[in-house]
């Protein structure tokens, strides 16, 4: 008799610079996705059925993740108990062949748990650095932020524009022109913030005064394709004086990507998927089981969820 199948919720991080996004790439000539390498590592676990990572949140080429998530099923050989979450985390990290990917933690999950559909929110962080001269930017930061040559950002105006974006809106004016028209463009942006950030630890001590780092964060259950990078570019344009907060409001209300001033797309290199949140998940020491709340709020099995995006 075969051992029972065990489902896990796994959190992982990666530096996305060299990957063709997080999703698996079927043709090697088109690059490699983070999922390809995670599943290759899982082959060493000798599951009776192939291990597939169902990723909660897509990220594009060059985008990083401090904490993405996925669910996977493992069925061990007859008579062998399921891996403990700690052993699974250790085993996956031991077999990963790329140093830019790391499994953070695993939890046992219900057999019908879905990492994508049951996520209650996702938070994206965008790192911007400003300076009149960007020569002081460390080589270690070049692929981890968007460098903008200026000695001033109007942060108060950026924060005002960010407030216009918060709430439930039709965000079609901020989605990619290549995005599918059939997708519901209404999203609820729970939080949009702009704040000065600490100096990078990679900056030489004598040059820290030359650079100012900024953190722009967005939290929502889901996003349209490239919505985060378009909103970021929009807020930076406000900070530079190229747009006003009122124009951002008008753009949002127009529902038309082609109306008003054109919106740029912020570079992928500054974007991080910061976290994926699940209601009721306890990260405390010794907690290795995820039990969804008794009332999943319409996000449990059989519900029709919003599709996550970038």
C-alpha positions as CSV (number, residue, x, y, z in Angstrom):
1,X,0.0,0.0,0.0
2,X,1.4,3.4,-1.0
3,X,2.1,6.1,1.6
4,X,-0.5,8.9,1.7
5,X,0.2,12.0,-0.3
6,X,1.2,15.1,1.7
7,X,0.6,18.6,0.6
8,X,2.9,21.4,1.7
9,X,2.9,25.2,1.6
10,X,6.5,26.4,0.8
11,X,7.9,29.9,0.9
12,X,11.0,30.7,-1.1
13,X,13.1,33.7,-2.3
14,X,15.3,34.5,-5.2
15,X,17.4,37.1,-6.9
16,X,15.6,37.3,-10.3
17,X,18.3,38.9,-12.4
18,X,19.3,35.8,-14.3
19,X,15.9,34.1,-14.4
20,X,13.2,34.3,-17.1
21,X,10.6,34.9,-14.4
22,X,9.4,32.6,-11.7
23,X,7.3,30.3,-13.8
24,X,8.7,27.2,-15.5
25,X,10.1,27.6,-19.0
26,X,9.4,24.7,-21.3
27,X,12.0,25.5,-23.9
28,X,15.6,25.8,-22.6
29,X,16.6,28.2,-25.3
30,X,14.2,30.7,-23.8
31,X,16.0,30.7,-20.5
32,X,15.1,29.1,-17.1
33,X,12.5,29.9,-14.6
34,X,12.8,29.6,-10.8
35,X,10.2,26.9,-10.9
36,X,12.3,24.8,-13.2
37,X,15.1,24.6,-10.6
38,X,12.8,24.1,-7.7
39,X,11.2,21.1,-9.4
40,X,14.6,19.7,-10.4
41,X,15.6,19.8,-6.8
42,X,12.4,18.1,-5.8
43,X,13.2,15.2,-8.2
44,X,15.8,14.1,-5.7
45,X,13.1,13.6,-3.1
46,X,12.0,10.4,-4.9
47,X,8.3,11.1,-4.8
48,X,6.2,8.3,-6.4
49,X,4.5,11.1,-8.4
50,X,6.3,14.0,-10.0
51,X,6.5,17.1,-7.8
52,X,5.0,20.2,-9.3
53,X,5.2,23.6,-7.6
54,X,2.0,25.5,-8.0
55,X,3.2,29.1,-7.7
56,X,1.1,31.7,-5.9
57,X,2.4,34.8,-7.6
58,X,4.0,35.3,-11.0
59,X,7.0,37.6,-11.4
60,X,8.6,38.7,-14.6
61,X,12.2,38.4,-15.9
62,X,14.5,40.3,-13.6
63,X,12.0,40.7,-10.7
64,X,13.1,39.4,-7.3
65,X,11.2,37.9,-4.4
66,X,11.8,38.1,-0.7
67,X,9.0,35.7,-0.1
68,X,7.0,34.0,-2.9
69,X,5.0,30.8,-2.1
70,X,3.8,27.6,-3.7
71,X,2.1,24.4,-2.8
72,X,3.3,20.9,-3.7
73,X,2.4,17.3,-3.1
74,X,4.9,14.6,-2.2
75,X,4.1,10.9,-2.0
76,X,6.9,8.8,-0.5
77,X,7.7,5.1,-0.9
78,X,5.5,2.6,0.8
79,X,5.8,2.6,4.6
80,X,7.8,5.9,4.8
81,X,6.2,8.8,6.7
82,X,5.8,12.2,5.1
83,X,8.7,14.5,5.3
84,X,8.5,16.9,8.2
85,X,8.4,20.6,7.0
86,X,11.9,21.2,8.4
87,X,13.4,18.2,6.6
88,X,11.7,19.2,3.4
89,X,13.1,22.7,3.6
90,X,16.6,21.3,4.3
91,X,16.4,18.8,1.5
92,X,15.2,21.2,-1.2
93,X,17.9,23.7,-0.3
94,X,20.5,20.9,-0.3
95,X,19.5,19.9,-3.9
96,X,19.0,23.4,-5.4
97,X,21.7,23.9,-8.0
98,X,21.5,27.7,-8.1
99,X,22.8,30.0,-5.3
100,X,20.2,32.7,-6.1
101,X,17.3,30.6,-4.9
102,X,16.5,29.6,-1.3
103,X,13.6,27.9,0.4
104,X,12.7,29.8,3.5
105,X,10.2,27.6,5.2
106,X,7.6,24.8,4.7
107,X,4.3,24.0,6.4
108,X,2.0,21.0,6.1
109,X,-1.2,22.1,4.5
110,X,-4.7,20.7,4.0
111,X,-5.0,18.3,1.0
112,X,-7.2,20.8,-0.9
113,X,-5.2,23.9,0.0
114,X,-4.3,26.2,-3.0
115,X,-1.3,28.6,-2.6
116,X,-2.6,31.0,-5.3
117,X,-6.3,31.1,-4.6
118,X,-6.1,31.2,-0.8
119,X,-3.6,34.0,-0.5
120,X,-5.3,36.9,1.2
121,X,-2.9,39.6,0.0
122,X,0.4,40.2,-1.7
123,X,2.9,43.0,-1.0
124,X,5.3,44.3,-3.5
125,X,8.3,46.5,-2.7
126,X,10.0,48.8,-5.2
127,X,13.4,50.2,-4.4
128,X,14.4,53.6,-5.9
129,X,17.7,55.4,-5.4
130,X,18.2,59.1,-6.3
131,X,21.3,61.2,-6.6
132,X,22.6,64.0,-8.8
133,X,25.4,61.7,-9.7
134,X,24.9,57.9,-9.6
135,X,28.6,57.1,-9.7
136,X,28.4,56.2,-6.0
137,X,25.9,53.4,-6.6
138,X,27.4,50.1,-5.5
139,X,27.9,47.3,-8.0
140,X,25.9,45.1,-5.6
141,X,22.9,47.4,-5.9
142,X,22.8,47.9,-9.6
143,X,20.4,45.1,-10.3
144,X,18.4,45.6,-7.1
145,X,17.0,49.1,-7.6
146,X,16.0,51.8,-10.1
147,X,18.6,54.6,-10.2
148,X,17.1,58.0,-10.9
149,X,19.4,60.9,-11.5
150,X,17.9,63.8,-9.5
151,X,18.7,65.7,-6.3
152,X,15.0,66.0,-5.2
153,X,11.8,64.0,-5.2
154,X,8.5,65.7,-4.1
155,X,7.6,63.0,-1.7
156,X,4.5,64.8,-0.4
157,X,3.1,64.9,-3.9
158,X,4.0,61.2,-4.4
159,X,2.2,60.3,-1.2
160,X,-0.9,62.4,-2.3
161,X,-0.9,60.5,-5.7
162,X,-0.5,57.2,-3.9
163,X,-3.7,58.0,-1.8
164,X,-5.6,58.4,-5.1
165,X,-4.6,54.8,-6.0
166,X,-5.7,53.3,-2.7
167,X,-9.2,51.6,-2.6
168,X,-11.3,49.7,-5.1
169,X,-10.9,51.0,-8.7
170,X,-10.9,50.0,-12.3
171,X,-7.1,49.9,-12.9
172,X,-7.2,49.2,-16.7
173,X,-5.4,52.5,-17.2
174,X,-2.4,51.0,-15.4
175,X,-2.3,47.5,-17.0
176,X,-0.1,46.4,-19.8
177,X,-1.5,46.8,-23.3
178,X,-0.7,43.2,-23.9
179,X,-2.9,42.1,-20.9
180,X,-6.0,40.1,-21.7
181,X,-9.1,42.3,-22.2
182,X,-11.4,39.7,-20.6
183,X,-9.7,40.0,-17.2
184,X,-11.7,42.0,-14.6
185,X,-9.6,45.2,-14.2
186,X,-11.2,46.0,-10.8
187,X,-8.7,45.6,-8.0
188,X,-8.7,46.8,-4.4
189,X,-5.4,48.4,-3.4
190,X,-5.2,48.0,0.3
191,X,-2.1,50.1,0.7
192,X,0.2,52.3,-1.3
193,X,3.1,54.0,0.5
194,X,6.2,56.1,-0.3
195,X,8.9,56.5,2.3
196,X,12.7,57.2,2.6
197,X,14.7,54.0,3.2
198,X,17.8,53.3,5.1
199,X,21.1,53.6,3.3
200,X,22.2,50.4,1.5
201,X,24.6,48.3,3.4
202,X,26.5,47.8,0.1
203,X,27.3,51.5,-0.2
204,X,30.8,52.6,0.7
205,X,30.6,54.4,4.1
206,X,32.2,57.5,2.6
207,X,29.5,57.7,-0.2
208,X,26.3,57.1,1.8
209,X,25.5,60.8,1.9
210,X,25.5,60.9,-1.9
211,X,22.6,58.5,-2.3
212,X,19.0,58.5,-1.1
213,X,17.0,55.3,-1.2
214,X,13.2,55.1,-1.3
215,X,10.8,52.3,-0.6
216,X,7.5,52.2,-2.6
217,X,5.1,49.5,-1.4
218,X,1.8,48.2,-2.7
219,X,-0.5,45.7,-1.1
220,X,-3.5,44.0,-2.7
221,X,-5.1,40.6,-3.1
222,X,-4.0,40.6,-6.7
223,X,-2.7,42.9,-9.4
224,X,-3.0,43.3,-13.1
225,X,0.0,42.5,-15.3
226,X,2.7,45.1,-14.9
227,X,0.3,47.2,-12.7
228,X,2.9,47.6,-10.0
229,X,5.6,48.8,-12.3
230,X,3.3,51.2,-14.0
231,X,2.1,52.7,-10.7
232,X,5.7,53.0,-9.5
233,X,6.7,54.8,-12.7
234,X,3.7,57.1,-12.3
235,X,4.6,58.0,-8.7
236,X,8.2,58.7,-9.6
237,X,7.0,60.9,-12.4
238,X,5.0,62.9,-9.8
239,X,8.1,63.1,-7.6
240,X,10.1,64.5,-10.5
241,X,7.3,67.1,-11.4
242,X,6.4,65.5,-14.7
243,X,2.9,64.6,-13.4
244,X,0.7,66.1,-10.8
245,X,-1.4,64.1,-8.3
246,X,-4.5,65.4,-10.0
247,X,-3.3,63.9,-13.3
248,X,-2.8,60.6,-11.7
249,X,-6.4,60.7,-10.4
250,X,-7.7,61.6,-13.9
251,X,-5.6,58.8,-15.4
252,X,-7.1,56.3,-13.0
253,X,-10.7,57.5,-13.6
254,X,-10.3,57.4,-17.4
255,X,-9.9,53.7,-17.5
256,X,-7.9,54.2,-20.7
257,X,-4.2,53.3,-21.0
258,X,-3.9,55.6,-24.0
259,X,-5.5,58.7,-22.4
260,X,-3.5,61.6,-21.0
261,X,0.2,61.5,-20.5
262,X,1.8,58.2,-21.4
263,X,2.9,56.0,-18.5
264,X,6.3,54.4,-18.5
265,X,7.0,51.0,-16.9
266,X,9.5,51.0,-14.1
267,X,12.5,48.6,-14.7
268,X,12.1,45.1,-13.4
269,X,15.3,45.2,-11.4
270,X,13.9,47.4,-8.6
271,X,10.8,45.2,-7.9
272,X,10.5,42.7,-5.1
273,X,7.6,40.4,-4.2
274,X,8.0,41.2,-0.5
275,X,5.4,38.8,0.9
276,X,2.4,36.6,0.3
277,X,-0.1,36.5,3.3
278,X,-2.4,33.7,4.4
279,X,-5.0,34.4,7.0
280,X,-4.2,32.4,10.2
281,X,-0.7,31.3,9.3
282,X,1.5,31.2,12.4
283,X,5.2,31.7,11.7
284,X,6.1,31.0,15.4
285,X,8.8,28.6,16.4
286,X,7.7,25.0,16.2
287,X,4.6,25.8,14.1
288,X,4.7,23.6,11.0
289,X,1.0,23.1,10.1
290,X,-1.2,25.5,8.3
291,X,-4.9,25.2,9.2
292,X,-7.0,27.7,7.2
293,X,-9.5,29.8,9.3
294,X,-12.9,28.3,9.8
295,X,-14.3,31.0,7.6
296,X,-12.0,31.4,4.5
297,X,-13.9,34.4,3.3
298,X,-14.7,32.9,-0.1
299,X,-11.1,32.0,-0.8
300,X,-11.4,28.3,0.0
301,X,-12.0,25.3,-2.3
302,X,-14.7,26.0,-4.9
303,X,-14.5,29.8,-4.7
304,X,-13.9,31.8,-7.8
305,X,-10.8,33.9,-6.9
306,X,-9.1,36.9,-8.5
307,X,-6.1,36.0,-10.5
308,X,-2.8,37.3,-9.1
309,X,-0.5,39.3,-11.3
310,X,2.4,41.6,-11.3
